[in-house]
Amino acid sequence: MQETHPANQAVSLVDRGESAAAMMPLTIGQTVPEREALSDQVVALVARSSGFQHSLPQGIASALAELVRAMNCYYSNLIEGHATHPIDIERSLREDFSAVAEQRDLQLEARAHIAVQAWIDGGGLQGRLFSRETLCAIHERFAAQLPERLLWITHPDTEARERVIPGALRTRDVRVGRPTPPSPGAIARLLSAYAEHYARLGTMECLLAAAAAHHRLLWIHPFLDGNGRVARLLSHALFVERLATGGLWSVARGLARQVDTYKGHLADCRSDLEAVSRWLARQKDNPNTLAAYQREIERFLLWLGLERGKALSEATGADITLFDDLLQAPERWPQWYGEAKPRHDHEWKPWGGRLSARSRYAALAVVNRCYRRLVTQGYLRLNPVDAAGLRLRQLRAAAVQERFLD
């Protein structure tokens, strides 16, 4: 894959083939144990936000929104490790900059943040949240106003200096702790899936998924630097649009008050892939079983995420039945069926022929075991294979019959 940079130079990007399935879940599924309590909190948030906004006269609300922008900037800078005093932030808005270069740079950074948030509060992103263009616009508007010194980062391994290009997606791998961000060649593909998924959510589902959207964007890590700032500004924009907050309150303050907890949750946040990997690790002493389990659950996750657009927590009995239909006649699904190719070949397809009843039953049995384990661990609340019990029992009977006829 090639990406064109502002200097009109085509750069060849490393692409390890990461798919949208690696981001799942993108929302809080119906079978997630905490969903009910989180839904109650969303309802309470909607009521309190609306009540607060309507309790203020318009003149006071406008002035308060300006104060909130400065406060949001202060706390967002704290999260980045930049302690900019509120007085210095206020002075920056009056073009009163410090004679000390480092302090002046932080003032310029603060002013840039406030300008971008004012643009958001004024409807700059109305109706176009989550898209690649929106994310790049936030990054460009912010980074383009930064002083030159703050646009340079140091490579952790080589100590080479590299300049951040405002609005440009990263073109190399980065190391930012765990989990490891995807390869640069996958970024455009992942951002497309990210935008498509979140843009179609209704207001309540979008609010419920706000933290997930925040985390998944940081996992993609689309920019060389400035991803945390973009994610927090996007979360602010989400609440401005979906809750009509008027910019009267900010998510950054809450995150900064417990910044270590916030960063810890970002590092610990689990995906379906991580949960399944832990389940597979239980078979590390049985290589043949591990290989079989890994093959079947990988194919299911790919199909569920890419074909159905769902996470493990969102699958239903109907999805399990449809998956078995695929196993029974994969040639009807050309995007999943084809001639055998190496796993990392771009033309690789998961299935190369019809499966016998025994093989279909074995595949669904692996999916069933995985779901049961994740329910036992509390990662999920329900096992959708249970809802497809009749199909599974019929398949088991056919598998037994096949075995006797062999």
Steps between C-alpha positions, in 0.01 A plus 500: 500500500616853426413824677554843344651758733472877488833512321335287226735212570354150490604294800474121508324398821548182699167315516470188716139445397325601824124495448208665677446173685804589714312805636194310615302572707428857389188532712359368828317190382168376633668210679762711683428468876551872571274626219189554713681706763680701232171567322356639823800730530450626144135582572605687816771687306251610234258629765764681706666659197169626364390628840827684555494663157141621530558639850738768370410830330645522148748774588641301789508179297711659225750644749516168686571312176805721448624420850445129438718516189786641704440240772486220243827623354663510844399143586577361154847651527543340843423159351775565244739590783498871416423712806373829361377734774144633447635856521742426214213351299294815554796717396549300181146592391600867533820444298699560820777244465785419736855599414610149608495280187374182670217682675407686183480171309257359758290815470484456123401136550222609735374760257496241220290263710249771591469606135422145387248447779330832415472378141341176623264683738394723211386201294818443301449122507121493494375180339842365404647341810739204481611527135865495398456852361368623836785345696759644263329841516517503882866398492589752230319793664675429828850409380517778241483756782773341711847651530767319301665349809184308595470346154816293537514161669789265577499138384531283818742252341717704266462839672451646152294819485182499291256780421126449543308608189166663594208287384716220353454135594813328628714310252704282735452265791500649848552361847276654766476229764220250472306407302725539195342730238423352157728538199484831309364335186194383694407843640282620211314168493443502877387865504247421228353215705511717813305782335249268334419327828462801729329730248197271478434486876202678651549755776468266798721229349757761399516642852524150642790428264682831559777346711541211255530745208759696698707190570476348153618824341802504730565135414507584128743782588454666161748786549868504584421716805200682644262203504389551861415863433300410188314223686401731786387773261298244304338376823416862584350543152292186547340637817449844343315347205311210656417670832486862379712596801571848370861439603404554865690202635805305399611139510868598537464615861366163612777315318774726639379466859591131483757508223686186611173307515403637159827393341484166679154430361621588151783248535283229657194535278431162345393414148332180388831395348678537834225314687510214250882493511484445876257214446725345236801528732337234719584248225869592471604153619285332231638629166260303279196614695632855510545506122148367440341741747696794361400422141128471577465795736705725268269420210194567714636833629587616148157408367314649798694826490528557125184336364260573784673808644463362851707431809478178702258669740264594215464158336160331513369152439409613148865588438609154612247340265617720213860408576410133473332574165834639386684190621253281314534680165791749506504523119189718529716760677780581249659753735568214744561210262784438259805303397741422780763772545767573763353669808664836432421507128265790419276253310474261796146384582402318823319211328594293199213252483189362664528361850361165604242487780776388736724793404211745531414363842865518608519865388185599688612301803817711515294820478273364773792416731647845451171673581445285807842588635450873441162488674658317795770768522239777499619647168159418350159439649341265245608227259320538163575139411243405765236682294592286200478180701265321262735553205794378709314187612397420143856551384633275773260224396611535137864488608441179696322347201789595272743338737316167494471505121874554449 
